Amino acid sequence: MARPATEVKRRIVVLLDASGPGIEALEAAAARAAEVEAELVAVFVEDVDLLHVAGLPFAREIGVASATRRAMDAGAMERSLRALAGEARRSIEAVARRVPLQWSFSVARGALSEELLAAAAEADLIVEALCGSERAALQLAALCREPERARLVRARTRREVQALRRELQKRELQRR
Amino acid sequence: MSDTPTAAALKLAPAQLRRRCDLRAAGFATTDELQEPDGILAQARAVDAIRFGIGMRSDGYNLFAMGPDGHGRHTTVRNILTERAAREPLPSDWCYVFNFETPHKPTRLDLPAGRAQQFRQDMQRLVEDLQAGIPAAFETDEYRARRQEIETEFNERQEKGIGAVGEKARGEHIALLRTPSGFAFAPVHKDGVMEPDQFRTLPAEEQKRIENAIAALQADLEKVIEEVPKWRREAQRRLRELNRQVTRSAVASLIEDLRNDWGALPQVRQYLARVQEDVLDHAEHFRQPKEGEQPTLFGIPVPRTEPSESPLRRYQVNVLVEHSKSQGAPVVYEDNPNYGNLIGRVEHVAQMGTLLTDFTLIKAGALHRANGGYLVLDALKLLMQPFSWEMLKRALRSREIRAESPAQAYSLISTVSLEPEPIPLDVKVVLVGERLIYYLMHAYDPEFRELFKVASDFEEDTERGGGTELAHARVIATLARREKFRPLERAAVERVIEHAAREAGDAERLSLHLRGLVDLLRETDYWAQDAGHAAVTAADVARALEAREHRLDRVRDRMLQEMLRGTLLVSSAGERVGQVNGLAVLQLGGFAFGMPNRITARVRLGGGKVVDIERETEMGGPIHSKGVLILSGFLSGRYAVRQPLSLSASLVFEQSYSGVEGDSASSAELYALLSALAEAPLRQSLAVTGSVNQHGDVQAIGGVNEKIEGFFDLCHARGLDGHQGVLIPASNVKHLMLHDRVIDAVTAGKFHLYAVETVDQGIEILTGQPAERINRRVEERLLDFAQRARSAGAAERKKPWRARPQK
């Protein structure tokens, strides 16, 4: 997976899933990518665990705001995940409408494909906003364990997103 | 025909026809040498009343200055009030401030005179300082750290609670998952959640166990989540407390400065304490608004409405009345006393199609401005304005100013508006108006009597004597100086004073109509300028008076022309039975003139009735009818007393096509009647005026000067033959202020005036025969009538003489 030394390709990879402040992290990264003319690769990971839970006969969801139990079913969960993926996509489109931005958006279920891992390996920065999706998180962690590989920043909570914003500004992703 | 001895005796001398004004003794050449008069001219009664009224501080002692227009009521009232007010203390300044407890009832503040503006500026500066100081306090590192601490603690508490449940779940091989909107529990298999198919393969009791465990965990988690809002409230409360602490430190010192300056006033101290509390509660208003953020409504941008909508408006001070530039108590004259101008108004601003208001939009009225002093109003103007009078009475009765619109006061509308705290009222109101208004209000409005206990009655004229003439001359001098007219020569002043007597219609009185006087002076100044005089001469005054008369005398001129052409039949020579020249005064606009009018009488045998044709045709007024009925009384009381009055007489004003009023022609009518009865011709070269009573005494009438001049002008136009003249009541001689042209003719013996006291004197002059002879013939005629009536009555017993059935 060696990179040609002449080609300096800047890339920010953002992985997010249905829970947590993923969209905020994505927006922050998209804005920064546009600023430094880096490529943005966004991956929405559908957490298979959520689909499994929803399939269980006794599955119940406890609302954060209401503290009440609601029945879950697999169909509704899929729709809900699709809606969130759409929202994430629209948030990048909104940034791209304002400023030129090279971007791609894909949806992965459960684990990351080889191509995605390859793209991630080439990234200057990986933003990981995965609150569920253990497998994808582990895949990324493994990828970044090698020292010369991309730097991984976690953005699973609001506080981490704020830290990410600061990180994005500090990081040496200067304009070409 | 030569005069009888009686006529010669009653003839008036030229000197009696006009009382000359002679100021030679005063020793001045022009008005420049005259001083200002001391005090107010000849209005002692009115002035005393005003002084009394403003001296009485009790309730209800308000004033009504009454009298005819143009007699200096307003000037006198203003002068006395200004003089008195200058010695009185300045009243408080009044402000309205925001009421923090009940915002729709703004609070009043009274401040020492002249300090309201300072307070307003101080409050404005406080707000500016707070706008700088509060954001600064919130930008300190200390504040940021303490705020972070609170937020972190809340987050940690939440995470710890949920984490504990997750830990417990893990012990039971159950995973806690985050879903898009909450949490869910699921059994774990290897490193992932157990798939549904796999779960179904588990033994039934295992499935049951997992379900139960999850149910228990769900209950635990619910408990934790239910706690979260409480923690959040707790965190918010601590944040608020922190904000208050930070704000307090910034606010306290700034308000302390104000308190040092204003703390002596308890009301202000209270207000400042409330301001401090309110600022602590609403510190966010003082943080700068984000730049460029346009307010929107349903996504449509709306214009910024600052400063009217700014929440900081509530700390403004609305200065209603302030006296920083005044001295003494205020004297306010409100020319347009409508409701809003008197009591003030609460204005509204239109915002997004609705009308909004707040305490800064309360505007002062005349009552506010006059509070602690005097308010002068024109009574008629006040009464013509809807609701104003009722409102003024309410304010005076309740001794407070309650600024509410008439719509509010009468419950006509009920939109949201303000109810400003009423301001205590201590004002003396002076109404200025005609006497009629005073009498009507006094009769019909019981509250008027309660509230306006002092009447100041202005005189129209004053007694004429050496002293008053000089005082009048000084008034003329003062007016001429004030209005920057040329000075008047002494002769001109005398002429003006004589005119004042003529205006008063009395040689022994002077008119006090100041506006008329100023107008005359202005006109004389014009004619003096026209003639190139440095000082106004008597000729200029005469010219001004002539020009004024000429401008207005078109109708008189036309009537005179018609008499000369013989359209209006009035004789001024010869003799005729039952016909006499009466005199009437016509008033058109401001111009009054006299005109002769032929009066005729016819008699015949009849039922004892004198028919007044004017009355029968309803062209005669009640006083005229009364005069004619008195004639009947005189006739029946004097002649043929023992016989029934068997006469039928008719009296008429010839060629009169409009109404006749007044009894000044009753003596003329009597002469015509006596002439008709005695069949004695009357001299047509004479005209007659005067009323008569049942005893035959001739009584005074009004407009004697105009009447004489009216007949004189006709005779003069036809050519004076030395026989013409006018009979006037002797009691009117003191009213004579005749024009020089009449006096000249009398002096030359071409015109005569007779002062008559009784009908006998009059008939003697008019017939040239002794009164006894005329009376005897009247008596004989009436006796003859009575006799004939009796014999006719015997012949036709059943037929009464009455021409028509009694009404």
Boltz contact constraints between the chains, C-beta under 6 A:
constraints:
  - contact:
      token1: [A, 18]
      token2: [B, 180]
      max_distance: 6.0
  - contact:
      token1: [A, 19]
      token2: [B, 178]
      max_distance: 6.0
  - contact:
      token1: [A, 49]
      token2: [B, 177]
      max_distance: 6.0
  - contact:
      token1: [A, 49]
      token2: [B, 193]
      max_distance: 6.0
  - contact:
      token1: [A, 52]
      token2: [B, 193]
      max_distance: 6.0
  - contact:
      token1: [A, 52]
      token2: [B, 195]
      max_distance: 6.0
  - contact:
      token1: [A, 53]
      token2: [B, 177]
      max_distance: 6.0
  - contact:
      token1: [A, 53]
      token2: [B, 184]
      max_distance: 6.0
  - contact:
      token1: [A, 53]
      token2: [B, 186]
      max_distance: 6.0
  - contact:
      token1: [A, 53]
      token2: [B, 193]
      max_distance: 6.0
  - contact:
      token1: [A, 55]
      token2: [B, 196]
      max_distance: 6.0
  - contact:
      token1: [A, 56]
      token2: [B, 196]
      max_distance: 6.0
  - contact:
      token1: [A, 56]
      token2: [B, 199]
      max_distance: 6.0
  - contact:
      token1: [A, 58]
      token2: [B, 211]
      max_distance: 6.0
  - contact:
      token1: [A, 61]
      token2: [B, 179]
      max_distance: 6.0
  - contact:
      token1: [A, 61]
      token2: [B, 182]
      max_distance: 6.0
  - contact:
      token1: [A, 61]
      token2: [B, 184]
      max_distance: 6.0
  - contact:
      token1: [A, 62]
      token2: [B, 182]
      max_distance: 6.0
  - contact:
      token1: [A, 62]
      token2: [B, 183]
      max_distance: 6.0
  - contact:
      token1: [A, 62]
      token2: [B, 221]
      max_distance: 6.0
  - contact:
      token1: [A, 63]
      token2: [B, 181]
      max_distance: 6.0
  - contact:
      token1: [A, 63]
      token2: [B, 182]
      max_distance: 6.0
  - contact:
      token1: [A, 64]
      token2: [B, 182]
      max_distance: 6.0
  - contact:
      token1: [A, 67]
      token2: [B, 222]
      max_distance: 6.0
  - contact:
      token1: [A, 67]
      token2: [B, 225]
      max_distance: 6.0
  - contact:
      token1: [A, 67]
      token2: [B, 226]
      max_distance: 6.0
  - contact:
      token1: [A, 80]
      token2: [B, 180]
      max_distance: 6.0
  - contact:
      token1: [A, 131]
      token2: [B, 178]
      max_distance: 6.0
  - contact:
      token1: [A, 132]
      token2: [B, 177]
      max_distance: 6.0
  - contact:
      token1: [A, 132]
      token2: [B, 178]
      max_distance: 6.0
